[in-house]
């Protein structure tokens, strides 16, 4: 039923490595997609689901690895259905029950699933371990459950509404399946075309090893992201425009900062809000904010004055209950935070600041930009 030789891995692995670093470091849903969800309905979720699958190189690598062994339509339907059932179950269940697992950790396991498919393709269990390989149907279904957790982690980054939540989830899942069907059509065409050429046999073994390496590289990159996501204060980011953001602030840690402003920002359930200051280039301020227990997503960023291109510089993004540090502005403009609360209850953010800045929410400020109740316009890539 399964063929040991396949060509795809070489091409797929090369493509994955070209885009992997950027995709891993830009983990998450774009702000443009967040805004689209706020304005759209179930059809919007369907579109986003299809887009996510068609751009989800890790999921596509796994699916491509499955179907490459199969020649008959019946076998393709059987194994792809097993994968579909697996990821659909956890996508719907985890999202509806607000089960959240660190997305770097989930994607690291997905990377290992890509390694597994490559290893199975070269018959590694018999060749290197001299054991009978696990049941392929069982493994594909089980690994599909893991992929579903990855899809759920993405979906839960959207501003989901309590009203019609189940229909939103189902719509997103339908979009995932439509995207998968379209991708499968292209994959099958490519495989059948390649199988008829002489180079198929020549590159099949090499492509299997390339797939294993691609999965391993994905695993290592995601584990790197995971290590930083659980120890965010180890980051110190130097701006390309001579500014610095230091998220390890000894003065803050030691309680030496005399806070000039204490601001409470309430983030509604399953919604987002931002708060910004105006800061002159090379001026600095210290900050510390906390939710007192609730984990929320945040993006600390800045946008230059007078910019009309949509440019922004993201200093730090993470899921956390608090953050502290200092900013030296790399340019004159607005600098601050966007918070996304994906829980079912409102969350209060207590923000303390001190330094050289102008508050934009005070009537006396010459620069007026109110606190936003949804996502800001210029943050189009996280």
N, C-alpha and C positions, 0 to 999 in steps of 0.2 A: 504493500500500500504506500509506504513511504520510500522515496528515492534518496539515496545517500548523497547524490551529487546535485548541486544547485548553483546557479550563477549569480543570483541577485545580491548576495551578501556584499560582494566587492563594491558594487555601485552604491547600494544603500549605506554601507559603512562609510564610504568616502563622503557622501552627502551629509550623513549625520555628524561626522567630525568637523565638517566645514561650518556648520551652524550651531554645533553643540555648545561651545563656550559662551556665545552671546545669549543663547536661549536659557542656559542654566543661570547665568548671572542676572538675567532679566525675568526671573521667575515671577509668574503671576498674571493677572488679567489687566489689560490696558485700561487706562482711564476713559478712553473713547468708548470702549465696550461697556463700562459701567454707566456712562451717560446714556448710551443707546438702550440699555435695559430699563433705565428709569423712564424713558419716553415710550418704550414699546410694550408689547404684550407677549403672549405665548409664541407667536410666530418669530419674534425676535430671539427668544430662547432657542428655538429650533435652528435659526440661522447661525447663532453663536455655537451651538453644539456641532453643526456640520463643519464650521470653520475650524473649531478646535481639533476635531478628528483629522481633517485634511492637513493641518499644520503640526499635528502631534507626531513627530518623527519617531518617538519611542514606541508608541502604539502601532504605527505603520510598519516599523521594522519587525515587530513581533508578529503581526498579521501576515506580512510578506514571508516571514520564515515558516509560518504554518502552511500556507497554501502552495509554496514552491514544490513541496513533495507530492502534491496531488494532481492527478491528471483528469479524473472524472468529476463531473458537476456534482454528483451525489456526495462524494467525499469532501469536496470543498464546502458544500452546504452543511454537512454534518459537523466538521471541525470548527468552522467559523461560527456556527450556531452555538456550539459549546462555549466559545470565547465570548460571544454576545450575551448569552444568558449569565455568565459569570460576572462580567463588568456591569451589566444592567442591574443585577440584584444589589450589589454593593453601592452603586451610584445612587439608586433610589432610596435604599434603606439608610445609608449613612447620611445623605443630605436631609432627608425628611426628619431624622432623629438628631440632627446637628452633631453628628459624630465627626470630630476633627482630629486628624493625625498630621503631624508635621509633613508638609508636602515634599521637602527635600528627602526625608527618610523614605516616604512612599515611592518617590521617583528613583531612589537608589535601588530599591527592591525591583522596580520595573526594569532598571538597567540589568540586573541579574537575570531577569526573565528572558531578556534578549540573549544574554550569554548562554542560557539554558537551551534555547532553540538552536543556536549555532552548535553547541556541544552535542545535542541530539542528532543534528544533521551529519556530523562526522562519525556517528556511532561511537561516541566517546566512552559510554558506559561499558561496552564490550571491549573496545580497543585498549583502554587505559585502566579500567577498573575490573574487567572480566566479570561483570555482573549483568543481570538482565535489566534493561532500561525500564523505568516506571511506565505505567499505562499512559499513553499519550493523551487520550481523551480526558482522563482524570487530571493530568497536569495542566492541560490547556484551560479546563474549567477553573481549576484552582488559581492559576496565574491570572485568569480573567477577573477573579474576585479582587486581586491586588490592583489590577489596572482600573477597576471600578472605583477604588478608593482614591486613586490619582485623579480620576475625572470628577469625583465628588469634591475633592479639595479645591479644584478650579471653580466648580459651580458655586461653592459656598463663598467665594470671593466676590460674587455678584451681590448687589443689594436686593436680596430676595424678600418678597412680601409674604406676610402671614396669610393674606387672602389669596386663595388660589395657588398655594405653595406646591401642592402635589401636581397640579397641572403644569406649573412652571418646570418642575423636575422632569415630568414625563415628556414635555415638549423638547427640553434640552437633550434627553436621551434619544428621542426620535431623530433629532438633528444629528446626533452622534452616529446613529445607525445609517442614516442617509449618506453621511460623509464616508462612512466605512464602505458602503456599497459602491459608491463612485470610485473610491480608491481601489477597491478590489477589481473592478472592471479594468482599470488601467494596469494593475499589477498582473492580472491574468494575461492580458494582451502582450505585455512586455515579456513575461516568462515564456509563453508559447512561441513568441517570435525568436527569442534567444535560444530556446531549446532546439530549434531547427538549424542552428549554425554550428560550425565546427568548434568555435571558441567556447561553446557551452561546457564541454567536458574539461577543457583546459583550465578554466577559471573557477570551476565549481568548488574544488577543495579549498583554493585560496580564498574564495568568498566566504566560506564557512568560518575560517579562522579570522577573517576580517570582521565578521559579525561578532564573534566572541570578543575581539579587542574593542570594538565599538561599544558593546554592552559594558565591558569592564571600565572603559574610559568614562562612560555615563555614570556608572556606579561611583567611581572615585570623585568625580566633579560634584555629584549630588551630596556625597558624604562630606565633602569640603564645605559646601553650603550649609549642611546640617550642623557641622561643628561650630560655624559662626552664628547660626541662628539661635543656638542655645547658649552662646557666650558672646552676645553682641557688643559688650563693653571692650572687647579685645580689638575692635576695629579702630583704625586711625586713618582717615581718608584725606589725601592731599588733592586739592582742586587743581585742575589744569590751568586755572586763571589766577594763580598765586594766592588763592584763599585756602584756608584749612578748616576742616571740621574735625574736632576732637571729641570722641564719644567716651573718652576715659578722663574725667575731670577730677583731679585730686582735691581741688578746692571745694567742689560740690560734695565729694565723698566725705571730706573732713568737716563739713558743716561751716566752712569759713565764709561762704557767700552770704551777703546781706541782700535778700530778695527785695527788689523794688516794686514788683507787681506780682500779685497772685490772682490768677484768672481761672474761673470754672467754665468749662465748655461741656455742654450736655450733648451726647451723641445719641440720637434716637435709635430704637431697635431696628436692625437691618437697614441701616442708612449710614450716610457719611457726612462729615463736616470738617471744615478747615479753619485754621487760625493763622494769621500772618502779621509780621512786623515789616516796617520799612527800615532798611539798614544801608548805610553808606559804605562804599568799598573800603575794605581793610578795617572797618570798625568791628568790634566784637561784643558778644553777649553770652552769658551763662544761662543755662536752662535746666529745669528738672520737672518732669511731669509724671503723674501716676494715675492709674484708674482704681487703685486700692483693691486689686484682686481680679478684675475682668481682663482677659486677654483680647486685644484688638489689633487690627492691622494699622500701620502708620507709614507714611512717607514724609521724610524731612527733606525739603527742597527749596530752591530759589529761582526767581525769574527776573531778568534784568529790566530796568526801566526802559520804556520806549520800544521794547522788542515786539515786532508784529509777526515774527516767523513761527511762534509757538515754542521757541527754545526754552528749556528749563534745565536746571542741574539738580539731580537727585543726590542728596548727601548720604541718606541712609533710609532703608525700608526694612520692615520686619513685622513679626507678630509678637507683641509683648504686653506686659502689664505696666511697664514704666520705662523711662529713658532719661538719661542725663548727660550733660557735657557742655561744650562751648562751641561757638561758631565764629570764625573770622570771615567776613563776607568777601567772596571772590569778585563781586561786582556790586554796584549800587542797584538796589531793587527790592522786591518783596521776598521775604524769607519766612518759612514757617512749616506747618504740619498739615497733612491731610490724614484724618482718622476714619477708619471704616469699622463700624460695629455690626458684626454679623450674628450677634446673639438676639434672643427674643425679648430682651428688656433694655431700657435706656441705660447708658453708661456715662458717668461724670468723669471728665478728665480735669485734674487739678494741675494747672500749669504755673510754675514759678520762674521768673526771669529777672535778670539784672544785667546792666551794661549799657551799650550805646545802640539805641534803637528808638523807633517811633511807633507807638501803638496806632493801629489803623481803625480801631473801633471806637475811639473817643471823639466826641464832638469838637474838641479843641485841636484835633490833628488836621494839618493842612493836606494830608493825603488820606483820602477816604476810600476804604474798601471794607464793607461789612463782613462779619463772619458768615461763611456760606453754609447753607443747609444741605447742600449736595456736593457733588464733585466739582473741582475747579476745571476751568476750560482748557488750560494749557498743558496739564499733565497727561500726555497721550501715550506714555510708555513707562511701565514700572520696571 
